[in-house]
Amino acid sequence: MSNSKEFAAGLKDGIPICLGYLAVSFAFGIQAVLSGLTVFEASAISLLNVTSAGQFAGLGVMTAGGTYIEMAAVQLVINLRYALMSAAISQKLDSSVGTGHRMGIAYGMTDEIFGISAARKGRLSPFYSYGAILISVFGWVLGTFLGAYSGQILPDRLISALGVALYGMFVAIVVPVAMEDKKILMAVLAGVILSTLFYYLPVLRDISAGMRIIIVTVIVAGAAAVIFPDIPGEKNE
């Protein structure tokens, strides 16, 4: 498939993500302005970060007058999972793909982009990722911009409801793939069970949310790699 067709495919697959991001980042834009940031500052944060939990956590640090060290520590813990996702996706790239393309893909490596990239059969084209990233980031920044302007209008209940959209969107990406392959389904269920244990059990629940995600990801991904060494439903030739 040509680069232009790969790019178009990425744009198409990224449309649902764009719409979901539009709703979630709308809530961030509202909160950012209510916390004292300008519309431009809120939009710039979304353009440069593209991370829901990281941006909301960073906003809390800024509002509380935290230090740069505290900000760096919070972002490292919350966003370290993206490094794991990027490492996994790098295995789907051809060895001829250079560092520049890999850095471009890493910029937009969110949970949802990872989901559609991992589900795509065969080798991953950087241009497919660029298409998905372009439209997804557009929705993320546009939603932030619109939310920042509307911060004083919408009620709190509606703002909270918008935050659920991101999780619903990710479930819509993962479930169809899991239903097609029992190995993926087992990995998903294992992740759900471990996450539940970390949320409710004493000591484990005291671990930060970001660190819990990292631990669960490493355990499940490591176990799946040992038990199911072949990539389900895929031949990387």
Backbone hydrogen bonds, N-H to C=O, Kabsch-Sander energy under -0.5 kcal/mol:
donor,donor_aa,acceptor,acceptor_aa,energy
6,E,2,S,-2.4
7,F,3,N,-2.4
8,A,4,S,-2.2
9,A,5,K,-2.3
10,G,6,E,-2.2
11,L,7,F,-2.3
12,K,8,A,-2.3
13,D,9,A,-2.6
14,G,10,G,-1.5
15,I,11,L,-0.6
15,I,12,K,-1.0
18,C,14,G,-2.7
19,L,15,I,-2.3
20,G,16,P,-2.1
21,Y,17,I,-3.0
22,L,18,C,-2.0
23,A,19,L,-1.3
24,V,20,G,-2.1
25,S,21,Y,-3.0
26,F,22,L,-0.8
27,A,23,A,-1.1
27,A,24,V,-0.5
28,F,24,V,-1.3
29,G,25,S,-2.8
30,I,26,F,-1.9
31,Q,27,A,-2.3
32,A,28,F,-2.9
33,V,29,G,-2.0
34,L,30,I,-2.2
35,S,31,Q,-1.3
36,G,33,V,-1.6
37,L,32,A,-2.3
42,A,38,T,-2.4
43,S,39,V,-2.3
44,A,40,F,-2.5
45,I,41,E,-2.1
46,S,42,A,-1.7
47,L,43,S,-2.1
48,L,44,A,-2.2
49,N,45,I,-1.7
50,V,46,S,-1.1
55,Q,51,T,-2.2
56,F,52,S,-2.3
57,A,53,A,-2.4
58,G,54,G,-2.6
59,L,55,Q,-2.3
60,G,56,F,-1.6
61,V,57,A,-1.9
62,M,58,G,-2.4
63,T,59,L,-2.5
64,A,60,G,-1.9
65,G,62,M,-1.2
66,G,61,V,-3.1
71,M,67,T,-2.1
72,A,68,Y,-2.7
73,A,69,I,-2.4
74,V,70,E,-2.4
75,Q,71,M,-2.4
76,L,72,A,-2.2
77,V,73,A,-2.1
78,I,74,V,-2.4
79,N,75,Q,-2.5
80,L,76,L,-1.0
82,Y,79,N,-1.7
83,A,80,L,-1.2
84,L,80,L,-1.1
85,M,81,R,-2.3
86,S,82,Y,-2.5
87,A,83,A,-2.1
88,A,84,L,-1.9
89,I,85,M,-2.7
90,S,86,S,-2.0
91,Q,87,A,-0.6
91,Q,88,A,-1.0
92,K,89,I,-1.9
93,L,90,S,-0.9
97,V,94,D,-1.9
102,R,98,G,-1.9
103,M,99,T,-2.5
104,G,100,G,-1.9
105,I,101,H,-2.3
106,A,102,R,-2.1
107,Y,103,M,-1.7
108,G,104,G,-0.9
108,G,105,I,-0.6
109,M,106,A,-1.4
110,T,108,G,-1.7
114,F,110,T,-2.5
115,G,111,D,-1.8
116,I,112,E,-2.1
117,S,113,I,-2.1
118,A,114,F,-2.9
119,A,115,G,-1.6
120,R,116,I,-0.8
124,L,92,K,-2.7
125,S,123,R,-0.5
128,Y,125,S,-0.7
129,S,125,S,-1.6
130,Y,126,P,-2.3
131,G,127,F,-1.9
132,A,128,Y,-2.1
133,I,129,S,-3.0
134,L,130,Y,-2.8
135,I,131,G,-1.8
136,S,132,A,-1.8
137,V,133,I,-3.1
138,F,134,L,-1.9
139,G,135,I,-1.9
140,W,136,S,-2.1
141,V,137,V,-2.8
142,L,138,F,-2.7
143,G,139,G,-2.3
144,T,140,W,-1.6
145,F,141,V,-2.6
146,L,142,L,-2.7
147,G,143,G,-2.6
148,A,144,T,-2.4
149,Y,145,F,-1.3
150,S,146,L,-1.2
151,G,148,A,-0.6
153,I,150,S,-2.1
154,L,150,S,-1.2
159,I,155,P,-1.6
160,S,156,D,-2.2
161,A,157,R,-1.9
162,L,158,L,-1.7
163,G,159,I,-0.8
163,G,160,S,-0.7
164,V,161,A,-1.3
165,A,162,L,-1.1
168,G,164,V,-1.9
169,M,165,A,-2.2
170,F,166,L,-1.9
171,V,167,Y,-2.2
172,A,168,G,-1.9
173,I,169,M,-1.1
174,V,170,F,-2.3
175,V,171,V,-2.6
177,V,173,I,-0.7
178,A,174,V,-2.3
179,M,175,V,-2.4
180,E,176,P,-0.8
180,E,177,V,-0.6
181,D,177,V,-0.9
185,L,178,A,-0.5
185,L,181,D,-2.1
186,M,182,K,-2.5
187,A,183,K,-1.8
188,V,184,I,-2.4
189,L,185,L,-2.6
190,A,186,M,-2.3
191,G,187,A,-2.0
192,V,188,V,-2.2
193,I,189,L,-2.6
194,L,190,A,-2.5
195,S,191,G,-2.3
196,T,192,V,-2.1
197,L,193,I,-2.2
198,F,194,L,-2.5
199,Y,195,S,-1.3
200,Y,196,T,-1.8
201,L,197,L,-2.5
204,L,202,P,-2.6
205,R,201,L,-2.4
206,D,203,V,-0.9
207,I,204,L,-1.4
212,R,208,S,-2.4
213,I,209,A,-1.9
214,I,210,G,-1.7
215,I,211,M,-2.6
216,V,212,R,-2.7
217,T,213,I,-2.4
218,V,214,I,-2.4
219,I,215,I,-2.4
220,V,216,V,-2.7
221,A,217,T,-2.7
222,G,218,V,-2.4
223,A,219,I,-2.5
224,A,220,V,-2.6
225,A,221,A,-2.1
226,V,222,G,-1.6
227,I,223,A,-2.9
228,F,224,A,-2.9
234,E,231,I,-1.6
237,E,235,K,-1.9
